């Protein structure tokens, strides 16, 4: 059951990272803020992996073509998912994009079942379905937010599909690297993935948005905080994925939603409606069913 603890632990860490990234996005832009999580997270990821490696002397990592393909696919799919989500938010608004991006939850389970042969019990499937419905209710856009919903829907679905591929690719990478020591494999894979993402996104920004790179460099102090929380969250995610199927892991990670709502209410004075509260309760019940299943 360690995967439940790891997936749950990642939630408050992700909320902390997202809160710091939200502040950084104003100057560095969305892509600069995205680079922060990789660039400033990498040193902390290396430190976490170093500690885990010292505590796991019996680990015997196996570098293979399968591992290389899986980790590169996961890193690029995660970036593609982020790109689709950012464009969807810009073209069709935050509400529509966020709602459709929740498709990553059932798609993660389906991709793992079809491509990797993950065994997911009936109760876990029911929990995933309930959580998905709860998230849809929680994030359902208002009528005045539905302008341009067609493009936002397609891009949101594309983002969800890319996230589903990334989650399952990271799971396969961890298994291919060191199946007997999943925490070691997960933390090692975080380092490799973040290095790939830093190089690709850093090079792209240097060519097309050099001002964003300058803004990221100037905001290095708060970026360190975002990097630390991001690296810690990723370490928990990757280790959980190495231990269990992506669908249930993603479902348990949904506890990030109520934590984010509490933080949003506290820091940004955001309020939830009765409908959103009902969706949150349904999502929470689904999380419990997915974990126990």
SULZI-V457100 format. One record per backbone hydrogen bond with DSSP energy under -1.0 kcal/mol. CO is the residue of the C=O (numbers start at 1). NH is the residue of the N-H. If there is no record, write none. Layout:
CO:NH
CO:NH
This chain:
1:4
1:5
2:6
3:7
4:8
5:9
6:10
10:14
11:15
12:16
13:17
14:18
15:19
16:20
17:21
18:22
19:23
20:24
21:25
24:28
25:29
29:33
30:34
31:35
32:36
33:37
35:39
36:40
38:42
41:45
42:46
43:47
44:48
45:49
46:50
47:51
48:52
49:53
50:54
51:55
56:59
64:68
65:69
66:70
67:71
68:72
69:73
70:74
71:75
72:76
73:77
74:78
75:79
76:80
77:81
78:82
79:83
80:84
81:85
82:86
83:87
84:88
85:89
86:90
87:91
88:92
89:93
93:97
94:98
95:99
96:100
97:101
100:103
101:104
102:105
103:107
104:108
105:109
106:110
107:111
108:112
109:113
110:114
111:115
112:116
112:118
121:125
122:126
123:127
124:128
125:129
126:130
127:131
128:132
129:133
130:134
131:135
132:136
133:137
134:138
135:139
142:145
143:146
146:149
148:152
149:153
150:154
151:155
152:156
153:157
154:158
155:159
156:160
157:161
158:162
159:163
160:164
161:165
162:166
163:167
164:168
165:169
166:170
167:171
168:172
169:173
170:174
171:175
172:176
173:177
174:178
177:62
181:185
182:186
183:187
184:188
185:189
186:190
187:191
188:192
189:193
190:194
191:195
192:196
193:197
194:198
195:199
196:200
197:201
198:202
199:203
200:204
201:205
202:206
203:207
204:208
205:209
209:212
209:213
210:214
211:215
212:216
213:217
214:218
215:219
219:223
220:224
222:226
223:227
224:228
225:229
226:230
227:231
228:232
229:233
230:234
231:235
232:236
233:237
234:238
235:239
236:240
237:241
238:242
240:244
245:249
246:250
247:251
248:252
249:253
251:254
252:255
253:256
254:257
255:259
256:260
257:261
258:262
259:263
260:264
261:265
262:266
263:267
264:268
264:270
273:277
274:278
275:279
276:280
277:281
278:282
279:283
280:284
281:285
282:286
283:287
284:288
285:289
286:290
287:291
288:292
289:293
